[in-house]
Structure formats: C-alpha cells, structure tokens
Amino acid sequence: MMHALQDLIWLYSFPFMQRALLVGALVSISCALLGLFLVLKRFSLIGDGLAHVSFAAVALGMFIGTSSVLSTIAIVVIGSLLMLELSDRVKVYGDTTIGMVSTATLAFGIILVSISGGLGVDIMSYLFGSILLISRDDVILALLSSLLVIGVFALRYHAIFHVSYDEDFAALLGINPRRINQMMIVLTAITVAIGIRVVGTMLISSLLSLLALMMGLASSVLFEIPTGAAIVSAHVLVCLCSFMFASNARGASR
C-alpha cells in the first residue's frame, strides 16, 4: 500500500500530470454545477451533443489550418445557442434538438476528416483525450472558465433556481428565463470545449468526479491505456461502489 502511494506521488510530480489533474478538476467542478440545471431543463445530453460539435470544430480548424482552443470554443458556443434557438422555435424537448444538431455536426466533421485524408493522430487525441495535449494556456482557460461558472452561480443562484423549476413563475418575479438559459448553455459550451482536452469529445459528459479523475489519469499512464477511457472506467467503478454502499446501508436500516 505504501509503495503504491509512493508511486502515485511520483507520478503526479511530473508537470504534464499536474496540468491534466488541474484542468480536469476545474472542469469537474463546472460540470457538477451545470449538470443539475441541464438535467432539469431536459438538456442532459448536451455534453455529448456539444462534444460532437467540438469534433466538427476541430476538424474544420485542421482542414483550413487554423485549429486552436479559442476557435473551438467560439464554434461550440455558436452551436449551443443554435440548439437552444431550435428548441424554442420548433417547440421540441432539448434532448431532441441536441440529437438533431449533434448528428449533423458529427457527420460534417467526418466528411471534413475524409476529405483531408483520414483520421490523424491529432484528431484521435481530440476524440479520446490525451494528457499530453494539456498546456499552460489550457490551465489558464480552465481556471478562468471555472471561476466564471462559480461566479455566475454565486451571483445568479436564485434566478437559476427559479428558471430551472418554473420559467413562468420566474418571469413573474422579473427574471428573464431566455437570458438565463442562454447564459447557462454558453457556460456549458465553454466547459465542454476545454474539457475535451482531457477526456476527448466522445467521453466529456462523464467528467464528474475528482477522485475518478485522479484514478483514471494515474492508470492511463501506468497501464498505457487511453486517458479518456481510463477516467470513464474509474467513474463507473466509483458509481458501482456508491450503489453497493447505498444498498448495504438501506439493508442495514431495515
């Protein structure tokens, strides 16, 4: 046990692991805060949807030769607002709109990849994540976005709460539900665009727990397995342990 702890400490002494842990932790905090609102508003699949949009954004950037985190964030933000606009205009549930937009953008990204000559190493890293992609700029962006999310929740908590449960009642209180929805969707888009650097576009919606993040990062390096898949597997393990603990606790109470 002591030897394993020493190995873990040694592993996290490397700067690239520290950057990956920091970015992942900041994104996890943002995901935890935004997740409840998105589920209540029936936008629970937006993580996957915006991840597909981000894939198209990365493919477009690489196709024209100007790929960057900022350009990806901009395109994902536009995509998120488009999802919200379609949901309002067509009067369908948010998850339905997400499915429509995400499928279309994923197809667009695959077409661009096909035209440019197939899946390269960079695209694969964006799909499934790579701790080697994390830079100091990513850490700064993650810190700024996390502070922005926390700040918005601190300042607008009551408005977010009312809009989450009853938009009509929120409007009677003088709150603009549309503006709150747009604000939350944009924050989610920024969080997703930054989070894909750690776990990739295919797995970003599973970035929730700091413990699972640490376990996944460590196992990905020690066992040479894909980072994103390792983090999600750690999340599944944590969830299973939680379910077992809760089941045992209920059984004992009876």
C-alpha positions as CSV (number, residue, x, y, z in Angstrom):
1,M,0.0,0.0,0.0
2,M,2.8,2.4,0.9
3,H,4.7,1.5,-2.2
4,A,1.6,2.2,-4.4
5,L,1.2,5.6,-2.6
6,Q,4.8,6.5,-3.3
7,D,4.3,5.6,-7.0
8,L,1.3,7.8,-7.2
9,I,3.1,10.7,-5.6
10,W,6.0,10.2,-8.0
11,L,3.6,10.1,-10.9
12,Y,2.0,13.4,-10.0
13,S,5.4,15.0,-9.7
14,F,5.5,15.4,-13.5
15,P,4.3,18.8,-14.8
16,F,2.1,17.3,-17.5
17,M,0.2,15.2,-15.0
18,Q,-0.2,18.2,-12.7
19,R,-1.6,20.2,-15.6
20,A,-4.0,17.4,-16.6
21,L,-5.2,17.0,-13.0
22,L,-5.7,20.7,-12.5
23,V,-7.7,21.2,-15.8
24,G,-9.7,18.0,-15.1
25,A,-10.5,19.2,-11.5
26,L,-11.6,22.6,-12.7
27,V,-13.8,21.2,-15.5
28,S,-15.3,18.6,-13.0
29,I,-16.3,21.5,-10.7
30,S,-18.0,23.3,-13.6
31,C,-19.7,20.1,-14.7
32,A,-21.1,19.4,-11.3
33,L,-22.6,22.9,-11.0
34,L,-24.0,23.0,-14.5
35,G,-25.3,19.4,-14.6
36,L,-28.3,19.8,-12.3
37,F,-29.6,22.7,-14.3
38,L,-29.2,20.9,-17.6
39,V,-31.0,17.7,-16.3
40,L,-33.9,19.7,-15.0
41,K,-34.2,21.6,-18.3
42,R,-34.1,18.3,-20.3
43,F,-30.7,19.2,-21.7
44,S,-29.0,16.2,-20.1
45,L,-27.4,15.1,-23.3
46,I,-25.9,18.4,-24.1
47,G,-22.4,17.2,-23.1
48,D,-22.4,14.6,-25.8
49,G,-24.1,17.0,-28.3
50,L,-21.6,19.8,-27.8
51,A,-18.8,17.2,-27.9
52,H,-19.9,16.3,-31.4
53,V,-20.0,20.0,-32.3
54,S,-16.4,20.4,-30.9
55,F,-15.3,17.5,-33.1
56,A,-16.6,19.3,-36.1
57,A,-14.9,22.5,-35.0
58,V,-11.6,20.7,-34.6
59,A,-12.0,19.0,-38.0
60,L,-12.8,22.3,-39.6
61,G,-9.8,24.0,-37.9
62,M,-7.4,21.3,-39.1
63,F,-9.0,21.4,-42.6
64,I,-8.3,25.1,-43.0
65,G,-5.1,25.0,-41.0
66,T,-6.1,27.4,-38.1
67,S,-7.1,25.0,-35.3
68,S,-7.0,26.5,-31.8
69,V,-8.8,26.2,-28.5
70,L,-10.3,29.6,-28.8
71,S,-11.7,28.9,-32.2
72,T,-13.2,25.6,-31.0
73,I,-14.8,27.4,-28.0
74,A,-16.3,30.0,-30.4
75,I,-17.8,27.4,-32.7
76,V,-19.1,25.3,-29.8
77,V,-20.8,28.4,-28.2
78,I,-22.5,29.1,-31.6
79,G,-23.6,25.5,-31.8
80,S,-25.0,25.6,-28.2
81,L,-27.0,28.7,-28.9
82,L,-28.3,27.2,-32.1
83,M,-29.6,24.2,-30.1
84,L,-31.4,26.4,-27.7
85,E,-32.9,28.5,-30.5
86,L,-34.2,25.4,-32.3
87,S,-35.6,24.1,-29.1
88,D,-37.5,27.4,-28.6
89,R,-38.7,27.8,-32.1
90,V,-39.7,24.2,-33.0
91,K,-41.1,23.6,-29.5
92,V,-39.4,20.2,-29.0
93,Y,-37.6,18.9,-25.9
94,G,-34.0,20.0,-25.6
95,D,-32.6,16.4,-25.8
96,T,-34.3,16.0,-29.2
97,T,-32.8,19.2,-30.5
98,I,-29.4,18.1,-29.2
99,G,-29.7,14.9,-31.1
100,M,-30.5,16.7,-34.4
101,V,-27.7,19.2,-34.2
102,S,-25.0,16.8,-32.8
103,T,-25.7,14.2,-35.5
104,A,-25.5,16.8,-38.2
105,T,-22.3,18.3,-36.9
106,L,-20.7,14.9,-36.4
107,A,-21.5,14.0,-40.0
108,F,-20.0,17.3,-41.1
109,G,-16.8,16.6,-39.1
110,I,-16.4,13.1,-40.5
111,I,-16.8,14.5,-44.1
112,L,-14.1,17.0,-43.5
113,V,-11.8,14.4,-42.0
114,S,-12.5,12.1,-45.0
115,I,-11.7,15.0,-47.5
116,S,-8.5,15.9,-45.6
117,G,-7.2,12.3,-45.8
118,G,-8.5,10.4,-42.8
119,L,-8.1,10.3,-39.1
120,G,-4.7,11.6,-38.0
121,V,-3.1,11.4,-34.6
122,D,-4.3,14.9,-33.6
123,I,-7.9,14.1,-34.4
124,M,-7.7,10.8,-32.4
125,S,-6.4,12.8,-29.4
126,Y,-9.3,15.1,-29.6
127,L,-11.7,12.2,-29.9
128,F,-10.4,10.2,-26.9
129,G,-8.3,12.7,-25.0
130,S,-4.6,13.0,-24.3
131,I,-2.9,14.3,-21.2
132,L,0.0,15.3,-23.5
133,L,-2.3,18.0,-25.1
134,I,-2.6,19.9,-21.8
135,S,-0.7,23.2,-21.9
136,R,-0.3,26.2,-19.6
137,D,-2.8,28.1,-21.8
138,D,-5.3,25.3,-21.2
139,V,-4.8,25.6,-17.5
140,I,-5.4,29.3,-17.6
141,L,-8.5,28.9,-19.7
142,A,-9.9,26.2,-17.4
143,L,-9.2,28.3,-14.4
144,L,-10.9,31.4,-15.9
145,S,-13.9,29.3,-17.1
146,S,-14.3,27.6,-13.7
147,L,-14.1,31.0,-11.9
148,L,-16.7,32.3,-14.4
149,V,-19.1,29.4,-13.7
150,I,-18.7,29.7,-9.9
151,G,-19.1,33.5,-10.1
152,V,-22.3,33.2,-12.1
153,F,-23.8,30.7,-9.7
154,A,-22.8,32.8,-6.7
155,L,-24.4,36.0,-8.2
156,R,-27.4,34.5,-10.0
157,Y,-28.2,31.4,-7.9
158,H,-31.8,32.4,-7.1
159,A,-32.6,33.2,-10.8
160,I,-31.0,30.0,-12.0
161,F,-33.0,28.1,-9.3
162,H,-36.4,29.6,-10.3
163,V,-35.8,29.1,-14.1
164,S,-34.7,25.5,-13.5
165,Y,-38.1,24.6,-11.9
166,D,-40.7,27.0,-13.3
167,E,-40.0,29.5,-16.1
168,D,-43.4,31.1,-15.9
169,F,-43.1,31.8,-12.1
170,A,-39.5,33.1,-12.7
171,A,-40.9,35.5,-15.3
172,L,-43.5,36.8,-12.8
173,L,-40.6,37.6,-10.4
174,G,-39.0,39.7,-13.1
175,I,-36.4,37.2,-14.2
176,N,-35.7,36.7,-18.0
177,P,-35.7,32.9,-18.5
178,R,-34.4,33.1,-22.0
179,R,-31.4,35.1,-20.9
180,I,-30.7,32.7,-18.1
181,N,-31.0,29.7,-20.4
182,Q,-28.6,31.3,-22.9
183,M,-26.1,32.1,-20.2
184,M,-26.1,28.5,-18.8
185,I,-25.8,27.0,-22.3
186,V,-22.9,29.2,-23.2
187,L,-21.1,28.3,-19.9
188,T,-21.7,24.6,-20.7
189,A,-20.3,25.1,-24.2
190,I,-17.1,26.7,-22.8
191,T,-16.7,23.9,-20.2
192,V,-17.1,21.2,-22.8
193,A,-14.7,22.8,-25.3
194,I,-12.0,23.0,-22.6
195,G,-12.8,19.5,-21.1
196,I,-12.2,17.7,-24.3
197,R,-8.5,18.3,-23.9
198,V,-8.5,15.8,-21.0
199,V,-11.0,13.1,-21.9
200,G,-11.9,13.8,-25.6
201,T,-15.1,14.6,-27.4
202,M,-16.5,11.1,-27.0
203,L,-16.3,11.0,-23.2
204,I,-16.6,14.6,-21.9
205,S,-20.1,14.0,-20.5
206,S,-18.6,11.6,-18.0
207,L,-16.1,14.0,-16.4
208,L,-17.8,14.4,-13.0
209,S,-15.7,13.2,-10.0
210,L,-12.3,14.4,-8.9
211,L,-11.5,11.0,-7.3
212,A,-12.3,9.2,-10.6
213,L,-10.2,11.7,-12.5
214,M,-7.1,11.1,-10.4
215,M,-7.6,7.3,-10.6
216,G,-8.1,7.5,-14.4
217,L,-5.1,9.7,-15.0
218,A,-2.8,7.5,-13.0
219,S,-4.0,4.2,-14.5
220,S,-3.7,5.7,-18.1
221,V,0.0,6.3,-17.6
222,L,0.8,3.3,-15.5
223,F,-1.0,0.8,-17.8
224,E,-0.6,2.7,-21.1
225,I,-4.3,2.9,-21.9
226,P,-6.3,5.8,-23.4
227,T,-6.8,8.6,-20.9
228,G,-10.4,9.3,-21.5
229,A,-11.4,5.6,-21.4
230,A,-9.5,5.2,-18.1
231,I,-11.2,8.2,-16.5
232,V,-14.7,7.0,-17.5
233,S,-13.9,3.4,-16.3
234,A,-12.8,4.9,-12.9
235,H,-16.2,6.8,-12.8
236,V,-18.1,3.6,-13.4
237,L,-16.1,1.9,-10.6
238,V,-16.9,4.8,-8.2
239,C,-20.6,4.6,-9.1
240,L,-20.7,0.9,-8.6
241,C,-19.1,1.2,-5.2
242,S,-21.6,4.0,-4.3
243,F,-24.5,1.9,-5.4
244,M,-23.3,-1.1,-3.3
245,F,-22.7,1.1,-0.3
246,A,-26.2,2.7,-0.6
247,S,-27.8,-0.8,-1.0
248,N,-26.0,-2.1,2.1
249,A,-26.9,0.9,4.1
250,R,-30.6,0.5,3.2
251,G,-30.5,-3.2,4.0
252,A,-28.9,-2.4,7.4
253,S,-31.6,0.2,8.2
254,R,-34.3,-2.3,7.8
